[in-house]
Amino acid sequence: MNSFKNILLINFGGIGDEILFMPVIQCLKKTYPESKITLCLEGRSKSFVSLTTLIDNFFCIDIKTKNKYLEMLKLYFKALSGGYDLVISSGANPLISVLLFFTGIRTRIGYKTSNLSKILLTNAVNLNKNQYAANMYFDLALPVVNCVFELPQINVEVNKREQNAVIVHPGVSRISVQKNIIKIFSAEVWADLIKKLLEKNKKVILAGGPDDEECILKIREELKNSDLTNFVDMYGKTKNIYDLAKLIKKSEVLICSDSAPMHIGVATDTKTIAIFGPTDENKLLPESEKFIAITNNSDCRPCLWEKRQTTCSNLKCLNIDLNKILENI
């Protein structure tokens, strides 16, 4: 097996995608402990690097903007000048393999997405989307590592978990909001769930990011006449993704949607109850009694991304009995 000293990893997507990519980083660092690892990611996800000590350097390429070809050129010069001896890219765009070929990096690994990728990559890996996404990414590392798959892990320092504490995070990603992709139920239903948790004498912690303001305000309005003795509103008090990760790791249970906080729950080994509507839980949650997907078993789900690129108007998949959540607390 070759010894790689300077490794470039390219993984575009949201913070959740970066967390799902962590097993690749973990295993590379375990196999090549003296290596320097540089991560290329989108600007919207750069806060991810605060969650791990395994990344030595990073740079941002905003591949999904109107200036994507200029960004690709920027990536080319970064890869060309970095002195890398291994590059692993999760991108499916055929241009990536062309770009990496001309950088002269000795070992180039990516998915087998075209006949061109088979020629230009030194290792073209079969793309198997019908598995947990972290396993899908990990397939890219198999040609050059000698360790087995481990769940994503992030570095968050917390003294101990707070027993009986349930953190509720009702938010979704900014892109989902912008595209009006509905993956979660309404603020009124979230408020109803919080009331039921309080009735069971749970300490409920409400959290969210800047994109969740409208939902949070509605939840607050719904709760204003409730007994909030055991309720802690942390919205606006977590200033960054690291603060949120600490809050999640400190709690006994996380309840959330299919979103970045769900992946943080997995990566902090926190019992996670995730609500899934139109997306496929089998690709986004590992098989474990600790990480539980709540669905309503509609015969039309999952549909988002596989069968359609936008949310349907029906949304019967989000008619979820809250008792299914409470039973798993």
N, C-alpha and C positions, 0 to 999 in steps of 0.2 A: 504493500500500500504506500502510495506517495505521501510525503510529509509536506503539508501546506503551511506556509508561514503567514501569508497575507490573503485573507478571504473576503470576497465581496458577495453579499447577499442582496438580492433585489426582490422585494415583496411589496406590491402596491395594494392598497385597500384601506379600510378603517382600522381603528385600534383593535377591534375584535379579530381582524385578519392577522394583525401583528402578533397578538397573543397566541392565536392558533399556530403561528409559524415558530413559536418558541421551542418546540421539541427539536427542530432542525438545529437551532442555535445551541441548545443544551448539549446535543450529541456531538456536534462539531467541536465544541469547547472541551468536551470530555475526551474525544479522540485526539485532538490537537491542542493540548493545554497551553502551549507556548504561542499559538497562532494569534494574529491580530484580526479581529472581525469588524468589518465595516458594513453597515446596513443602509441600503437605499430604500426610502419609503416616501409616501406622500406627505406634504406639509401638514395636512389635517391630522396626521397621526404621529407627529414628531414627539408629542408628550409621552408616547409609549416608552421611549428610551429611559425615562425616569423609573421604570418598573423593573429594570434588570441591570445587573452589573457585568453581564457577559458581552455587551456591545462596547467595543473600543472607540468606534467613530461612527458617524452617520452623516448622510446628506439627503436633501429632499428634492424629489423630482415630481412635479405636478402633472402627471401624464394625462389627466382627464380634463384639462383646460383647453381652450381654443388654440393655445400656443403649444399643443402637444408635440409638434415636430421640432420646434425649438428646444423643448424640454428633452426630447429624445437625443438631440445633438449635444445638449449639456451632459446627459448621461454618458454618451459616447466618450466625450473628452475626460470626464471624471474616471471612467473605467480604463481608458487608455493611459492616463497619467498616474494611476494609483499603484502601479507595480504589483498587481494582484497575480497570484498563481492558481487561484480557483475562484470561479464565479458560479453561483447557483441562483437561477431566476425562476420565480413561480408564474411569470407572465405567460399568457397564451397567445399574445400578439406575435405573428411570424417575424415582424421587424426586429424584435428583441434578439432572436438568434442571429440575424444578419449583423446587427450592431455588435454583438459580443464576438462574433467571428473576426471582425476587422479590428478588434482591440488587441488581438494576439494573445489573450489570456490562455495559458496552456490547457487548463481543464475547464470545460464549459458544460454545465448541467442545466437542463430545462425539460419541459414537457414535450412529448412527441405530438405536436399539434399540426404538423404539415410534413410533406416530403422534404422540404427545405430544412426544417429543424433536424431531421435525421442526418442530413449531410453536414450541417454547420456546427452542430453540437457534438462534443466528444461523448456525452452520455445523454441520449434522448429517452426520457422516462415515460412509461405509459401513464396517461392521466385517468385515474379512477375516481370519479366524483361520487360514486355510490358507497361512501364510507364517511366516517367522522373526518371533518376537514383537516384536523391536525394530523391524522394518519395520511391523508392525501398529500399534504405538504412534506411529511416525513419521508415519503417515497423518494423525494428528490435527493435526500441525503444518503440513501442506502448504498449508492456506488462508492462512497468514499468514507464511510464510518464503520465502526466495529461494535456498536452498542445497539440496544433494543429500544423501542419506542417507550417514552415516558410522557405522562400528561404535561401540559404546559405548566411552568412554574415561574412565578415572579418574586422579586425580592422586596418584601414589605415587612417592616419591623413592628410587631405588636406584642406586648407582654403576654396577654392571655385573652381568651374569648369571654364575652359577657354573657353568661347563661340567661336564657329566657328573652334575649334581645333579638328582634326580627327587624331587619332592614327592608324597607319597601322602596324600590326604585321603578317608577312608572314610565320612564323615558325610552325613547328610541333614538337612532342616529339622526344627525342633521340632514343627511342626504334623503333618508326616508321621509322626513318632514317636508323637505323641498319638493320631492316628487309626489307628495300626497299618497305615499304608500302606507296603508293602515295595517299595522301588525299587532295592535294591542287594543284592549277595550277602553271604554271612556273613563274620564276622571271620576264620574259619579260611581262607577263600579269599583274603582280603586278605593274611593272613600268608604264605600260599603264594606269592602274587605278589611280596611283598617279598623272600622267600628267593630267588626266581628272578632278581630284579633284582640282588641282592647277588652272586649267582653270576656275573652278567655284569659285575661290577666297577663297578656304578653306586653313586654315593653316594645313599642313600635317606633322605629326610627325612619323618618321620611327623608329621602335624598333625591337629588336630581341635578342635571346640568343646566347651562344657560338656555338650551333649546327646549327645556321642559317647563318654562315659566308659565305658559298658559294653562297647562295641565295642573301644575302645582297650585296655582291660584284658585282653580275650581275645586280642587281637593280641600284646600283650606276653608273655602266657603261652605262646603258640604259638612265640614267637621266642627264648625263654630259653636254648635249647640250641644256637642258631645262632651262626655267626661274625658278630658285629655290629661289626666294625672300621669299616665304612663306613656304619653306621647311626646316624642322629641322631634322637632322640625329642624333638620339640618340643611335644608335647601339654602344655598347661598353661602354656607359656612365651610363647605369643602371647596377649596380654591383651585384645585387641580386634580388630575387623575390619580396621583399618588395619595392625596388626602382621601379620595373616595375608596381607593383600594384598602387603605388602613381601616376605614370605617366598616367595609365589608368583612375584612379578616377578623375584626374585633367582634363581629356579631355571630350569633349562633346559627341564624338562618337568613338567607337572602331570597326575597321574592321579587321577580323582575320579568321583563319581556325578553324576547329574542334580541339581544343588544350587547354592546360592549361590557356592561356590568355583569352580564351572565358569564362571559368568558373570564372576567376577573374573579368571579365566584369560584369557578373551576380551578383557576391558577393559584388561588389562595387556599384551596381545599376546604372551602366553606360549603356547608349544605345549601344547595341552590335549587329553588323551585321556580322554573321558568315557564311562562305562559306562551304557548305556540298556537298561532292562528293559521295563516296561509303558508308558513315556511316549514321545512322538514327538520324535525328534531333529531332524526337519526344522523344527519350530517353536521349538526351543530352542537350536540351534547354527547359526551362519551357514555358508554354503557356503564352505569354505576348506580347503586342504591342511593348514593349521596347526591346525585344530580338528576333531578326529576322533571320531566316534561309534562305539563298539564295541557291536555287537548280535549276537544269535545267529540273526537272520532267522526267528524263529518265525512261522508263518502267522497266529497269533492276536494278534500285537502290531503296532502300539501299541494299547492298549485303555484305559488309565487316563485319565480325564477325558472322553474322546470317547465311549466306549461304556459306561463304568462309573465309579463314584465311589469305589470301594474296590478293594483289591488282590484278585485272584482267588486261589483256593487252589492252583492248578496251579503257577504261577511257573516254567514251563519256559523263559520268556524270559530268566531269569537264569542258565541253564546255559551260561555263556560260557567258551570255550576261552581260557585265559590267554595262549596263544601268539599270539593275535590282538592282544593288547595289546603283548607284547614285540616283535612284528614292526614296530610303529609307533614304538618308542622311537628 
